Amino acid sequence: MPITHDLRWLPVGPVVLVLLSAGAGATDALVFTELGKVFASILTGNLVLLGAAVGLSGIELTPPLTVLVAYLIGVAVAARWCRAIPGMQRTARIRHCLAGEAALVVVVAVFADALGAIRIVLLAVAALAMGVQSAAVLVIDRGSPTTYMTSTFTGLVSDLAANRRVDPLAIARIAAVILGAAAAVALYSISVHWGFVIPAALIASAASLAYTRSWHDDAQPMLDE
């Protein structure tokens, strides 16, 4: 069955998800290149790196373990906060999660110049932010992850092969991850501080846009237990 999306999020919802995807791509690119050769949100890659660190000497164990723990804490906190209650109260809590995530990535951007001194702390904060984003988006739309794209790629190709249908939102999110990563790394090569501003600006824009969206009382783009 082709992936479908809750149309009650239109027209602002898809824009929020695309901005979050771009922010995740930018964050992962900077974390990988500058904060420890690990990913802030791609758990599969981090688990492989963790296993390699355990199995081989000379590979640092701290970075993959740090991001794994911080990411899972972010997921647990956001899931508990966003899914605890239904309806419009839950909608408000989703917004709170996105605002909290934005605050975390802004902290990373503000202290980016102090990479050497607090690198591991910034790594943990970035992973915490990505965990919050992943859990919040899962409540918004299970079919539109913004921090991992394996399922998106698989669904996109499967739908194209089996049904000759293309999900425009999937393509937009994939492109956003690539463009966000490219922009952040390119700007970082010019200025450390401004490179980290890219994910902060993207995620803060998504959070702000979510607050401008006026959802109807019966709009529940979330998982009802």
C-alpha positions as CSV (number, residue, x, y, z in Angstrom):
1,M,0.0,0.0,0.0
2,P,1.4,3.4,-0.9
3,I,2.4,5.7,2.0
4,T,-0.3,8.2,2.9
5,H,-0.1,11.4,5.0
6,D,-2.6,13.1,7.2
7,L,-3.9,15.9,5.0
8,R,-5.1,17.9,8.0
9,W,-1.5,19.0,8.3
10,L,-1.6,20.7,4.9
11,P,-0.3,23.1,3.8
12,V,2.0,24.0,6.7
13,G,2.7,20.4,7.9
14,P,4.8,19.3,5.0
15,V,6.9,22.4,5.1
16,V,7.6,21.8,8.8
17,L,8.7,18.3,8.0
18,V,10.9,19.3,5.1
19,L,12.6,22.0,7.3
20,L,13.2,19.5,10.1
21,S,14.7,17.0,7.5
22,A,17.1,19.7,6.3
23,G,18.0,20.6,9.9
24,A,18.7,16.9,10.7
25,G,20.9,16.6,7.6
26,A,22.8,19.7,8.6
27,T,23.2,18.5,12.2
28,D,24.4,15.0,11.2
29,A,26.9,16.4,8.7
30,L,28.4,18.7,11.3
31,V,28.4,16.2,14.1
32,F,30.1,13.6,11.9
33,T,32.7,15.9,10.5
34,E,33.4,18.0,13.6
35,L,32.2,16.4,16.8
36,G,33.4,12.8,16.7
37,K,32.8,10.8,13.5
38,V,29.4,9.7,14.7
39,F,25.8,10.7,13.8
40,A,23.4,12.7,15.9
41,S,20.4,10.8,14.7
42,I,21.3,7.8,12.5
43,L,21.1,5.0,15.1
44,T,22.1,2.2,12.8
45,G,25.4,3.8,12.0
46,N,26.0,4.6,15.6
47,L,25.3,1.0,16.7
48,V,27.8,-0.3,14.0
49,L,30.4,2.2,15.2
50,L,29.7,1.2,18.8
51,G,30.2,-2.4,17.9
52,A,33.4,-1.6,16.1
53,A,34.7,0.3,19.1
54,V,34.0,-2.7,21.3
55,G,35.6,-5.2,18.9
56,L,38.6,-3.2,17.8
57,S,41.3,-1.4,19.8
58,G,42.1,2.1,18.7
59,I,38.4,3.1,18.0
60,E,37.0,5.6,20.6
61,L,34.0,4.2,22.5
62,T,32.8,7.5,24.0
63,P,31.3,9.3,21.0
64,P,29.0,6.5,19.8
65,L,28.0,5.7,23.3
66,T,27.3,9.3,24.1
67,V,25.0,9.9,21.1
68,L,23.2,6.6,21.7
69,V,22.4,7.5,25.3
70,A,21.5,11.1,24.6
71,Y,19.4,10.2,21.6
72,L,17.4,7.6,23.5
73,I,16.8,10.1,26.4
74,G,15.5,12.6,23.9
75,V,13.1,10.0,22.4
76,A,11.9,8.9,25.8
77,V,11.2,12.4,27.0
78,A,9.5,13.6,23.9
79,A,7.4,10.5,23.5
80,R,6.3,10.7,27.1
81,W,5.4,14.4,26.8
82,C,3.7,14.2,23.3
83,R,1.8,11.0,23.6
84,A,0.6,11.2,27.2
85,I,-2.7,13.0,26.3
86,P,-4.9,13.1,23.2
87,G,-6.4,15.9,21.2
88,M,-5.4,19.6,21.1
89,Q,-3.4,19.3,24.3
90,R,-1.2,16.8,22.5
91,T,-0.9,19.2,19.5
92,A,0.4,21.9,22.0
93,R,2.8,19.4,23.4
94,I,4.2,18.6,19.9
95,R,4.9,22.3,19.5
96,H,6.6,22.3,22.9
97,C,8.9,19.5,21.8
98,L,9.8,21.3,18.6
99,A,10.5,24.5,20.5
100,G,12.6,22.5,23.0
101,E,14.6,21.0,20.2
102,A,15.1,24.4,18.6
103,A,16.5,25.7,21.9
104,L,19.0,22.7,22.1
105,V,20.4,23.3,18.6
106,V,20.7,27.0,19.2
107,V,22.8,26.1,22.3
108,V,25.0,24.0,20.0
109,A,25.3,26.9,17.6
110,V,26.1,29.4,20.3
111,F,28.9,27.3,21.8
112,A,30.3,26.0,18.5
113,D,33.5,28.1,18.8
114,A,34.4,26.1,22.0
115,L,34.4,22.8,20.2
116,G,37.7,21.6,21.7
117,A,36.7,22.3,25.3
118,I,33.2,20.9,25.4
119,R,33.0,18.8,22.3
120,I,31.4,15.8,24.0
121,V,28.8,18.0,25.7
122,L,27.8,19.5,22.3
123,L,27.7,16.0,20.9
124,A,25.3,14.9,23.6
125,V,23.1,18.1,23.2
126,A,22.9,17.6,19.4
127,A,21.9,13.9,19.8
128,L,19.3,14.8,22.5
129,A,17.8,17.3,20.0
130,M,17.6,14.7,17.3
131,G,15.9,12.2,19.6
132,V,13.3,14.8,20.5
133,Q,12.7,15.5,16.8
134,S,12.4,11.9,15.9
135,A,9.8,11.1,18.6
136,A,7.8,14.2,17.9
137,V,7.6,13.6,14.2
138,L,6.6,10.0,14.8
139,V,3.6,11.3,16.6
140,I,2.9,13.8,13.9
141,D,3.1,11.4,10.9
142,R,4.6,7.9,11.3
143,G,5.1,7.8,7.5
144,S,7.3,10.8,7.4
145,P,10.5,10.4,9.4
146,T,12.9,13.3,9.3
147,T,16.0,11.9,10.9
148,Y,16.4,8.6,9.1
149,M,15.7,7.9,5.5
150,T,16.1,4.2,4.9
151,S,12.4,3.5,5.3
152,T,11.7,6.5,3.2
153,F,13.9,5.4,0.4
154,T,12.5,1.9,0.6
155,G,8.9,3.1,0.5
156,L,9.6,5.5,-2.4
157,V,11.2,2.8,-4.6
158,S,8.7,0.2,-3.6
159,D,5.7,2.4,-4.5
160,L,7.4,3.4,-7.7
161,A,8.1,-0.2,-8.7
162,A,4.8,-1.7,-7.5
163,N,2.3,1.1,-8.1
164,R,4.1,3.6,-10.3
165,R,3.4,6.2,-7.7
166,V,5.8,8.8,-6.2
167,D,5.4,10.4,-2.8
168,P,6.4,14.1,-3.3
169,L,6.9,14.6,0.4
170,A,9.4,11.7,0.5
171,I,11.4,13.2,-2.3
172,A,11.3,16.6,-0.6
173,R,12.5,15.2,2.7
174,I,15.3,13.2,1.0
175,A,16.4,16.3,-1.0
176,A,16.2,18.5,2.2
177,V,18.6,16.2,4.1
178,I,21.2,16.4,1.3
179,L,20.9,20.1,0.8
180,G,20.9,20.8,4.6
181,A,24.1,18.7,5.0
182,A,25.8,20.3,2.0
183,A,24.9,23.9,3.1
184,A,26.1,23.3,6.7
185,V,29.4,21.8,5.8
186,A,30.1,24.4,3.1
187,L,29.4,27.2,5.4
188,Y,31.4,25.6,8.2
189,S,34.5,25.5,6.0
190,I,34.2,29.3,5.9
191,S,33.2,29.9,9.5
192,V,32.8,27.4,12.4
193,H,30.1,29.5,14.1
194,W,28.0,30.1,11.0
195,G,28.1,26.5,9.9
196,F,26.3,25.5,13.1
197,V,23.8,28.3,12.6
198,I,22.4,26.5,9.6
199,P,20.7,23.6,11.5
200,A,19.7,26.0,14.3
201,A,18.0,28.3,11.8
202,L,16.2,25.5,10.0
203,I,14.9,23.8,13.1
204,A,13.9,27.1,14.7
205,S,12.0,28.0,11.6
206,A,10.2,24.7,11.6
207,A,9.2,25.2,15.3
208,S,8.0,28.7,14.6
209,L,6.0,27.6,11.7
210,A,4.4,24.9,13.8
211,Y,3.2,27.6,16.2
212,T,1.6,29.6,13.3
213,R,-0.4,26.6,12.2
214,S,-4.0,26.7,13.4
215,W,-5.2,23.1,13.8
216,H,-8.9,22.4,14.1
217,D,-10.1,20.8,17.3
218,D,-10.7,17.5,15.6
219,A,-7.3,17.5,13.9
220,Q,-5.2,14.8,15.6
221,P,-2.1,14.1,13.4
222,M,-0.8,11.7,16.0
223,L,-0.9,8.1,17.2
224,D,-4.0,7.3,19.3
225,E,-3.4,4.5,21.6
